[in-house]
Amino acid sequence: MDTVQDSTMVALLPQTNEWCKIDPAHTTLIYPGKKSELDPIVRDELIRLASSIAILTNPFPVKITGQEEFGDDRVEVFRLDRTPELSSLRTIFETWDDSEFPNFRPHATIGPQGTFVENPPLFLMFDRIMVGWGEEQTTFWLRRF
């Protein structure tokens, strides 16, 4: 099965994406596993939880602390400050995480190796939360002030 079609995630989406070479620009909170190996009820539970979180969470900025190559696939990322908001959201969803990388290292994927950004923004403003289930994306706006 194609990697994208079998992929799942809960991620935060930033307001801007001009720096990003993948779609969608995102910061992954958790990776629940392969879609083909999960009961569809998991998707429904994640969507319910993301919807509830969106109602209670304001958009928030996160400082970019650097750039680096990341992971086995060697992708370019912005390293992000571990804010209370990021840590709290990760903790809320953590029981659903099935990643081979259990230590949460906040980052936003820029793109494949060699897509270094010359003049990166200082902050990313996260204003949406998304449940990705294969090619299906269910997105909720974070509460507006």
Backbone as numpy.savetxt, mean C-alpha at the origin, in Angstrom:
# Nx Ny Nz CAx CAy CAz Cx Cy Cz
-0.90 -18.88 -13.19 -1.74 -17.69 -13.19 -0.86 -16.45 -13.19
-1.25 -15.41 -13.92 -0.51 -14.16 -13.99 -0.36 -13.56 -12.60
0.79 -12.97 -12.31 1.09 -12.43 -10.98 0.08 -11.38 -10.56
-0.25 -10.42 -11.44 -1.20 -9.36 -11.08 -2.58 -9.95 -10.84
-3.01 -10.86 -11.67 -4.33 -11.45 -11.53 -4.47 -12.27 -10.26
-3.36 -12.75 -9.70 -3.41 -13.58 -8.50 -2.94 -12.83 -7.26
-2.70 -11.54 -7.38 -2.16 -10.74 -6.29 -3.27 -10.15 -5.43
-2.99 -9.98 -4.15 -3.91 -9.30 -3.24 -3.11 -8.32 -2.38
-3.77 -7.27 -1.90 -3.11 -6.34 -0.99 -4.13 -5.39 -0.39
-3.75 -4.82 0.74 -4.43 -3.66 1.29 -3.36 -2.58 1.28
-3.70 -1.44 0.66 -2.69 -0.40 0.46 -3.29 0.98 0.66
-2.41 1.92 0.96 -2.78 3.33 1.00 -2.38 3.95 -0.34
-3.22 4.87 -0.83 -2.95 5.53 -2.10 -2.67 7.01 -1.86
-1.61 7.53 -2.48 -1.27 8.94 -2.29 -2.06 9.85 -3.24
-2.15 11.14 -2.88 -2.85 12.11 -3.72 -2.19 12.28 -5.08
-0.88 12.24 -5.12 -0.17 12.47 -6.38 0.60 11.23 -6.78
0.86 11.09 -8.08 1.59 9.92 -8.55 2.53 10.21 -9.71
2.86 11.48 -9.94 3.71 11.82 -11.07 5.11 11.20 -10.97
5.53 10.84 -9.80 6.83 10.23 -9.54 6.82 8.72 -9.77
5.64 8.14 -9.91 5.48 6.68 -9.91 5.45 6.10 -11.32
6.09 4.96 -11.49 6.15 4.27 -12.79 5.30 3.00 -12.80
4.49 2.79 -11.75 3.59 1.64 -11.71 2.18 2.15 -11.43
1.20 1.29 -11.65 -0.18 1.67 -11.39 -0.84 0.60 -10.53
-1.41 0.97 -9.43 -1.50 2.31 -8.86 -0.29 2.63 -7.98
-0.02 3.93 -7.83 0.96 4.36 -6.84 0.40 3.95 -5.48
1.22 3.34 -4.63 0.68 2.83 -3.37 1.77 2.56 -2.34
1.31 2.40 -1.11 2.11 1.88 -0.01 1.35 0.68 0.55
1.94 -0.49 0.43 1.27 -1.71 0.87 1.27 -1.78 2.39
0.08 -2.00 2.96 -0.03 -2.26 4.39 0.13 -3.74 4.67
-0.56 -4.58 3.87 -0.45 -6.03 4.03 -0.59 -6.73 2.68
-0.07 -7.93 2.65 -0.24 -8.85 1.52 -0.92 -10.10 2.09
-2.23 -10.28 1.82 -2.94 -11.43 2.39 -2.59 -12.78 1.76
-1.98 -12.79 0.59 -1.64 -14.04 -0.07 -2.14 -14.04 -1.51
-2.04 -15.19 -2.15 -2.49 -15.33 -3.53 -4.00 -15.46 -3.57
-4.62 -14.73 -4.46 -6.07 -14.77 -4.62 -6.57 -16.19 -4.83
-5.85 -16.96 -5.65 -6.27 -18.33 -5.98 -6.26 -19.25 -4.76
-5.57 -18.85 -3.69 -5.47 -19.68 -2.49 -6.32 -19.17 -1.33
-7.07 -18.08 -1.56 -7.86 -17.47 -0.49 -9.35 -17.65 -0.74
-10.08 -17.80 0.33 -11.54 -17.85 0.26 -12.03 -16.43 -0.06
-12.99 -16.26 -0.96 -13.51 -14.93 -1.28 -14.06 -14.18 -0.07
-14.38 -14.89 0.99 -14.86 -14.23 2.21 -13.78 -13.32 2.79
-12.50 -13.66 2.55 -11.40 -12.82 3.02 -11.48 -11.45 2.36
-11.74 -11.43 1.05 -11.88 -10.16 0.33 -13.00 -9.34 0.96
-14.14 -9.96 1.21 -15.28 -9.25 1.79 -14.94 -8.68 3.16
-14.24 -9.44 3.98 -13.84 -8.96 5.31 -12.86 -7.79 5.22
-11.91 -7.88 4.30 -10.95 -6.78 4.12 -11.64 -5.52 3.61
-12.60 -5.68 2.71 -13.34 -4.52 2.20 -14.16 -3.88 3.32
-14.81 -4.70 4.14 -15.57 -4.16 5.28 -14.66 -3.40 6.24
-13.52 -3.98 6.53 -12.59 -3.33 7.45 -12.04 -2.03 6.85
-11.65 -2.05 5.58 -11.13 -0.85 4.92 -12.19 0.26 4.90
-13.43 -0.11 4.65 -14.52 0.87 4.64 -14.67 1.52 6.02
-14.63 0.71 7.06 -14.74 1.23 8.43 -13.57 2.14 8.77
-12.39 1.73 8.40 -11.20 2.54 8.66 -11.28 3.88 7.95
-11.75 3.88 6.70 -11.84 5.11 5.92 -12.76 6.13 6.59
-13.83 5.67 7.20 -14.77 6.56 7.87 -14.11 7.24 9.08
-13.17 6.55 9.70 -12.57 7.03 10.95 -11.21 7.71 10.79
-10.64 7.68 9.58 -9.27 8.14 9.39 -9.21 9.36 8.47
-8.55 10.41 8.92 -8.33 11.58 8.08 -7.16 11.33 7.14
-7.12 12.00 5.97 -5.91 11.95 5.15 -4.72 12.41 5.99
-3.55 11.87 5.71 -2.38 12.23 6.51 -1.11 12.21 5.66
-0.15 13.10 6.01 1.13 13.14 5.29 2.13 12.19 5.93
3.04 11.70 5.09 4.15 10.88 5.57 5.42 11.40 4.89
6.43 11.65 5.69 7.70 12.17 5.18 8.46 11.08 4.44
9.02 11.45 3.29 9.92 10.56 2.54 11.31 10.71 3.15
11.92 9.61 3.55 13.22 9.67 4.22 14.38 9.25 3.33
14.10 8.82 2.10 15.16 8.43 1.18 14.63 7.56 0.06
15.56 7.12 -0.81 15.23 6.20 -1.90 16.20 5.03 -1.83
15.72 3.86 -2.25 16.60 2.70 -2.30 16.00 1.64 -3.20
16.81 0.64 -3.52 16.31 -0.55 -4.20 15.85 -1.51 -3.12
14.77 -2.23 -3.42 14.09 -2.99 -2.39 13.71 -4.36 -2.91
13.76 -5.35 -2.05 13.21 -6.67 -2.36 14.00 -7.50 -3.34
13.52 -8.72 -3.54 14.17 -9.65 -4.46 14.05 -9.21 -5.91
12.95 -8.49 -6.23 12.73 -8.02 -7.60 13.50 -6.74 -7.91
14.17 -6.18 -6.90 14.97 -4.97 -7.05 14.16 -3.83 -7.65
13.15 -3.38 -6.92 12.36 -2.23 -7.34 12.85 -0.98 -6.60
12.62 0.17 -7.21 12.97 1.44 -6.58 11.82 1.85 -5.67
12.14 2.34 -4.47 11.11 2.78 -3.52 11.53 4.07 -2.83
10.52 4.80 -2.35 10.75 5.85 -1.37 10.62 5.19 -0.01
11.62 5.35 0.85 11.48 4.94 2.24 10.61 5.99 2.93
9.71 5.55 3.79 8.79 6.46 4.46 9.01 6.44 5.97
8.78 7.59 6.58 8.82 7.69 8.03 7.74 6.79 8.62
8.05 6.12 9.68 7.06 5.23 10.33 6.21 6.07 11.28
5.14 6.63 10.74 4.28 7.52 11.52 3.32 6.72 12.39
2.71 7.36 13.39 1.70 6.67 14.19 0.53 6.17 13.32
0.15 6.96 12.30 -0.95 6.55 11.43 -0.61 5.28 10.66
0.58 5.24 10.05 0.99 4.04 9.31 1.08 2.83 10.23
1.68 3.03 11.38 1.83 1.92 12.33 0.47 1.40 12.79
-0.45 2.32 13.09 -1.78 1.91 13.55 -2.54 1.15 12.47
-2.51 1.65 11.24 -3.21 0.97 10.15 -2.60 -0.40 9.89
-1.31 -0.49 9.94 -0.66 -1.79 9.76 -1.12 -2.76 10.85
-1.15 -2.30 12.09 -1.55 -3.15 13.20 -2.99 -3.64 13.03
-3.88 -2.78 12.59 -5.28 -3.15 12.40 -5.42 -4.30 11.40
-4.64 -4.27 10.33 -4.76 -5.27 9.27 -3.78 -6.45 9.43
-2.87 -6.35 10.36 -1.75 -7.30 10.47 -2.16 -8.77 10.56
-3.27 -9.08 11.18 -3.66 -10.48 11.30 -3.96 -11.12 9.95
-4.21 -10.30 8.94 -4.50 -10.81 7.58 -3.23 -10.94 6.75
-2.08 -10.49 7.27 -0.85 -10.46 6.47 -0.23 -11.85 6.34
0.14 -12.20 5.11 0.79 -13.48 4.83 2.08 -13.26 4.05
2.68 -12.10 4.24 3.90 -11.75 3.51 5.08 -12.56 4.00
6.01 -12.82 3.10 7.25 -13.47 3.50 8.18 -12.49 4.19
7.80 -11.19 4.20 8.56 -10.15 4.88 7.71 -9.60 6.03
7.74 -10.24 7.20 6.84 -9.86 8.28 7.16 -8.51 8.93
8.39 -8.03 8.80 8.75 -6.75 9.40 8.30 -5.62 8.49
7.43 -4.77 8.99 6.87 -3.66 8.22 7.91 -2.57 8.04
8.32 -2.35 6.80 9.25 -1.27 6.44 8.52 -0.35 5.48
7.90 0.72 6.01 7.06 1.58 5.18 7.82 2.13 3.97
7.20 1.94 2.80 7.80 2.42 1.55 6.70 2.58 0.50
6.99 3.41 -0.48 6.11 3.58 -1.63 6.91 3.15 -2.85
6.39 2.20 -3.59 7.10 1.70 -4.77 7.08 2.74 -5.88
8.27 3.04 -6.42 8.40 3.98 -7.53 8.25 3.23 -8.85
9.00 2.15 -9.00 8.97 1.37 -10.24 10.13 0.40 -10.28
10.37 -0.18 -11.46 11.45 -1.16 -11.58 12.82 -0.53 -11.36
13.79 -1.38 -11.16 15.16 -0.95 -10.95 15.54 0.06 -12.04
16.18 1.17 -11.63 16.61 2.19 -12.58 15.63 3.34 -12.74
14.57 3.38 -11.95 13.59 4.47 -12.07 13.75 5.47 -10.92
14.98 5.74 -10.55 15.31 6.70 -9.50 14.68 8.05 -9.82
14.14 8.75 -8.82 13.50 10.05 -8.99 14.49 11.14 -8.62
14.79 12.03 -9.57 15.76 13.11 -9.35 15.35 14.07 -8.24
14.14 14.60 -8.30 13.65 15.57 -7.32 12.39 15.04 -6.66
12.57 14.15 -5.68 11.38 13.55 -5.05 10.63 14.58 -4.19
9.34 14.35 -3.99 8.61 15.22 -3.05 9.15 14.99 -1.64
8.87 15.91 -0.75 9.29 15.76 0.65 8.34 14.86 1.43
7.05 14.90 1.05 6.01 14.14 1.73 5.10 13.48 0.70
4.43 12.43 1.11 3.31 11.88 0.36 2.08 12.07 1.24
0.99 12.54 0.64 -0.28 12.69 1.37 -1.18 11.53 0.98
-1.50 10.69 1.95 -2.36 9.53 1.70 -3.81 9.92 1.98
-4.67 9.70 0.98 -6.07 10.11 1.10 -7.07 9.00 0.76
-6.57 7.80 0.46 -7.45 6.68 0.12 -6.86 5.37 0.65
-7.74 4.40 0.87 -7.30 3.05 1.22 -7.93 2.12 0.20
-7.16 1.12 -0.25 -7.60 0.25 -1.32 -7.39 -1.21 -0.96
-8.37 -2.03 -1.32 -8.22 -3.48 -1.25 -8.07 -3.95 -2.69
-6.91 -4.52 -2.99 -6.66 -5.07 -4.32 -6.86 -6.57 -4.29
-7.69 -7.07 -5.20 -8.02 -8.49 -5.27 -7.89 -8.89 -6.73
-6.69 -9.32 -7.12 -6.43 -9.53 -8.54 -6.49 -8.18 -9.23
-7.20 -8.10 -10.34 -7.32 -6.83 -11.06 -8.44 -5.94 -10.49
-9.21 -6.47 -9.55 -10.29 -5.70 -8.92 -9.70 -4.84 -7.80
-10.04 -3.55 -7.83 -9.60 -2.63 -6.79 -10.81 -1.94 -6.18
-10.97 -2.07 -4.87 -12.05 -1.39 -4.16 -11.39 -0.31 -3.31
-11.74 0.94 -3.61 -11.07 2.08 -2.99 -12.06 2.92 -2.20
-11.60 3.38 -1.03 -12.40 4.26 -0.18 -11.59 5.51 0.12
-12.26 6.67 0.03 -11.64 7.94 0.42 -11.58 7.99 1.93
-10.44 8.44 2.45 -10.35 8.67 3.89 -11.24 9.86 4.25
-11.73 9.86 5.45 -12.65 10.89 5.92 -12.11 12.28 5.61
-12.97 13.11 5.12 -12.61 14.52 4.89 -12.85 15.30 6.16
-11.99 16.24 6.43 -12.07 17.06 7.65 -13.43 17.66 7.83
